[in-house]
Amino acid sequence: MRKAAVVGAGKIGSTVVNLLVGSGAYEVILIDQSPEALKAFAERPGVETAALAIDDPDALAAKLAGAFAVVNCAPYQLTTAVARAAKAAGAHYLDLTEDVAASRIVRELAADSKTAFIPQCGLAPGFITIAAWDLIKHFDQLHDVRLRVGALPRYPSNALNYNLTWSTDGVINEYCEPCEAIVNGGLRETPALEEREEFALDGVTYEAFNTSGGLGTLCHTLDGKVRNLNYKTIRYPGHAAIMKALLNDLNLRNRRDVLKDILENSVPATMQDVVIVFVTVSGMKDGRLMQETYVNKVYAQPVAGVMTSAIQITTAGSVCAVLDMLAEGDLPQQGFIRQEDIPLPAFLANRFGRYYAPEDVSFRAAAE
């Protein structure tokens, strides 16, 4: 049985623990700076808890000693501290961060590491990249790659058409930070909440707009190889306009603590959500201009007897699948590993990746 350290006992970290321990293949040490957050796992078989300052790499590294791998589910502001501690402890490192700056530091740490560093193992970045790369490999020449992901309430009932389903800090960060893209063959930074579009899926209309971090390493992997590459977050129509008013007109992008307080005290959370994954790739294939699309919807469902939201399942399931593939020797054991390096069929066949493989998953190919 392997020992995994999970840093952060929030919604995603708790789900990671439930999945790993429930598999019978892992024992977990769960670390959080809040003793209150650890109480639910205090007497859980297979789980050791530890309350300590996550932003102290030396103290954290000492606690991580002997762990096969560290799964970082802490807020994005703590990414680099946890990554440094994992390296010092000689453990493999995986995280869920969407923060571009933090991911660059993780890549630097991996350069001379004797263990594997695999950042951005969640939904987007994460699975969305794995799915996109599987389609990309079908083409002789790429034209356009479009990635769209949304974690949405199934029953929206407010003006935002939104309920809190994951980290409020993470949502605000992706709405504020610049977005990477490839436009007409050149790397660009584009503003968040812009380039809004609408599309329909299964009779429902959605909007999508630029948000930060969702592409992971794809921009650099595909630089010089694709005409256009972009990532957008999916919401119900009307959401982007209200968020732009809050962030720009009321200047809350410079008062993120105020915006967080407003959202968390005004917008209810929900467990009744759906995650939509929508990837479209077009280009030349066997001398013809073709398009292929991957579409998937994942709904809230029980995990280890606990009702779990779709965003928890997809995010935790993804990082657990990558960890499991690493443990089984299916991924390199040293250095920086991109999500593009993870094969989709092997991921979906994994005991944790199977949450992404419901009956209604579809691959659709058609001439453009």
Beta strands, then each sheet from edge to edge (+ up, - down):
strand 1: 2-7
strand 2: 26-32
strand 3: 47-51
strand 4: 69-72
strand 5: 92-95
strand 6: 116-118
strand 7: 141-153
strand 8: 179-183
strand 9: 186-190
strand 10: 197-201
strand 11: 204-210
strand 12: 228-235
strand 13: 273-285
strand 14: 288-299
strand 15: 301-303
strand 16: 306-308
strand 17: 335-336
strand 18: 362-367
sheet 1: 3+ 2+ 1+ 4+ 5+ 6+ 17+
sheet 2: 10+ 11- 12+ 7+ 13- 14+ 18-
sheet 3: 8+ 9-
sheet 4: 15+ 16-
end
